Structure formats: C-alpha cells, structure tokens
Amino acid sequence: MTLFLAAVGLGSGAAFVDTVSTTGVTFLGIGAAIVLGAILNVMLFGHVVFGLSTDDLFGVVSGTAGNPAILVYANRALQSDRIDVAFATIFPSMTILKIVCAQVAIGLLGGPGLP
C-alpha cells in the first residue's frame, strides 16, 4: 500500500506543481479572503450588533474558523462551558457556507467541475 501511494504521489507531482504554480496563489488568496471575511463579519456582528459575551464570541469565532486550536486556547483562557456550546452551534453552518463560497468563487473564475 505504501509503495502504491508513493507511486501515485510521484506520478502526480509534475501536474500538481503546474496547477499550483498557475492558479495556486489565486485560490490561496480567495480562500484566505473567504475565511477572514467570515471571521471579521462574525466578530463585528457578534460583538456590536448582538452583544455576545467574550466566551460566546470566542466559541463562535473558533467555529467560524473551524480551528480547534482557537477553541483550546479559549477554553484555557476563560474556563467556560459556553465556548464549547457556541463552537458546536456555529461550526456546521459555517463549514457549509465556506464550501458554498468556494464553489461560487470557482464558478465565477470559470474553473473546472462546474457547468
């Protein structure tokens, strides 16, 4: 199995490098814009509009980013169960939203895979 995976990896290496060198920076930028835009909007609306507490806001931001490292940091910093509840509440919907935004971006750029 290891030899098979090594052969597949070596066989796709040149095509992977070509793809990343031509469109990699564009898609990296689009991905960063999607995640940062979502996080900044959630922080702004959560704090200013909805008046979320700090522990709820930490959980929502970590769920928006989909990054468990932020969740661990928040739990160590604040010692609250509300962080985990907020994370579990927002994580599924933000994951779906990021997937949809990525598909829309690929479609707008005329990428493969979409009609």
C-alpha positions as CSV (number, residue, x, y, z in Angstrom):
1,M,0.0,0.0,0.0
2,T,2.8,2.4,0.8
3,L,4.5,1.7,-2.5
4,F,1.3,2.3,-4.3
5,L,0.7,5.6,-2.6
6,A,4.3,6.6,-3.3
7,A,4.0,5.8,-7.0
8,V,0.7,7.8,-7.2
9,G,2.3,10.8,-5.5
10,L,5.4,10.7,-7.7
11,G,3.3,10.3,-10.8
12,S,1.1,13.3,-10.0
13,G,3.9,15.5,-8.8
14,A,4.6,17.4,-12.0
15,A,0.9,18.0,-12.7
16,F,0.4,19.2,-9.1
17,V,3.3,21.6,-9.3
18,D,2.0,23.0,-12.6
19,T,-1.5,23.5,-11.2
20,V,-0.3,25.2,-8.0
21,S,2.2,27.4,-9.9
22,T,-0.6,28.7,-12.3
23,T,-3.6,29.0,-10.0
24,G,-2.3,28.3,-6.5
25,V,-1.8,31.9,-5.4
26,T,-5.2,33.0,-6.7
27,F,-7.0,30.2,-4.9
28,L,-4.9,30.7,-1.7
29,G,-5.9,34.4,-1.8
30,I,-9.6,33.6,-2.4
31,G,-9.6,31.0,0.5
32,A,-7.9,33.5,2.8
33,A,-10.5,36.2,1.9
34,I,-13.4,33.8,2.5
35,V,-12.2,32.8,5.9
36,L,-11.0,36.2,7.1
37,G,-14.2,37.8,5.7
38,A,-16.3,35.4,7.6
39,I,-14.4,35.8,10.8
40,L,-14.3,39.6,10.7
41,N,-18.1,39.7,10.0
42,V,-18.9,37.3,12.8
43,M,-16.7,39.3,15.2
44,L,-18.3,42.6,14.2
45,F,-21.9,41.4,14.3
46,G,-21.4,39.2,17.3
47,H,-19.9,42.0,19.4
48,V,-21.5,45.2,18.1
49,V,-25.0,44.0,16.9
50,F,-25.8,41.0,19.1
51,G,-23.7,42.0,22.2
52,L,-22.3,38.5,22.7
53,S,-20.2,37.9,25.8
54,T,-16.5,37.2,25.4
55,D,-16.8,33.4,25.9
56,D,-19.6,33.1,23.4
57,L,-17.7,35.2,20.9
58,F,-14.6,33.1,21.3
59,G,-16.6,30.0,20.6
60,V,-18.4,31.5,17.6
61,V,-15.1,32.7,16.1
62,S,-13.4,29.3,16.6
63,G,-16.4,27.7,15.0
64,T,-16.3,30.1,12.1
65,A,-12.6,29.4,11.5
66,G,-13.1,25.7,12.0
67,N,-9.9,25.7,14.0
68,P,-9.9,23.6,17.2
69,A,-6.6,25.3,18.3
70,I,-8.6,28.5,18.9
71,L,-11.1,26.5,20.8
72,V,-8.4,25.0,23.1
73,Y,-6.9,28.4,23.7
74,A,-10.2,30.0,24.5
75,N,-11.1,27.1,26.9
76,R,-7.7,27.6,28.7
77,A,-8.1,31.4,28.8
78,L,-11.7,31.6,30.1
79,Q,-12.6,28.3,31.7
80,S,-16.2,28.3,30.4
81,D,-18.5,25.7,29.0
82,R,-20.3,28.3,26.9
83,I,-17.3,28.4,24.5
84,D,-17.9,24.7,23.5
85,V,-21.6,25.3,23.1
86,A,-21.1,28.3,20.8
87,F,-18.5,26.3,18.8
88,A,-20.8,23.4,18.3
89,T,-23.7,25.7,17.3
90,I,-21.9,27.6,14.6
91,F,-19.3,25.1,13.2
92,P,-21.6,23.1,10.9
93,S,-23.3,26.0,9.3
94,M,-20.0,27.9,8.7
95,T,-18.4,24.8,7.2
96,I,-21.3,24.6,4.7
97,L,-21.1,28.3,4.0
98,K,-17.4,28.2,3.3
99,I,-17.9,25.3,0.9
100,V,-20.6,27.1,-1.0
101,C,-18.5,30.3,-1.2
102,A,-15.5,28.3,-2.6
103,Q,-17.8,26.7,-5.2
104,V,-19.2,30.1,-6.2
105,A,-15.6,31.5,-6.4
106,I,-14.5,28.6,-8.7
107,G,-17.6,29.1,-10.8
108,L,-17.0,32.8,-11.2
109,L,-13.4,32.2,-12.2
110,G,-14.5,29.6,-14.8
111,G,-12.8,26.7,-13.0
112,P,-13.4,23.0,-13.7
113,G,-16.1,21.0,-12.2
114,L,-19.0,23.3,-12.6
115,P,-21.2,23.7,-15.6
